[in-house]
Amino acid sequence: MLLLDWRFRLFFWRDVFAAAVVTVLGVAFFLVWDVAGIAAGIFFRGDAVIATGIVLAPELPIEEPVFLVFLVVCTMVLYGGAVRIMERLRARSPRAEVAR
């Protein structure tokens, strides 16, 4: 994802400050969501063979914030790519020629 981001300047390489803020806020939101789910008895750690076994809090493995960072970055790179594609399609459309 970061290589795609670097190549096409979609998220971090477009505006590092805004990307950092969005990433921190997104991860914080989902961590609060996870903690609420754990407190409500909805989310459980489970027994994954590939898990490290390191737990940040009860039922909150260290893999969770790592996954959440990936989720936020992946989502924003996909969003940035979709916006870029839509802009190019809009610029090529016959309506764009009439508007000029």
Order of alpha helices (4+ residues) and beta strands (2+ residues): alpha-alpha-beta-beta-alpha-alpha
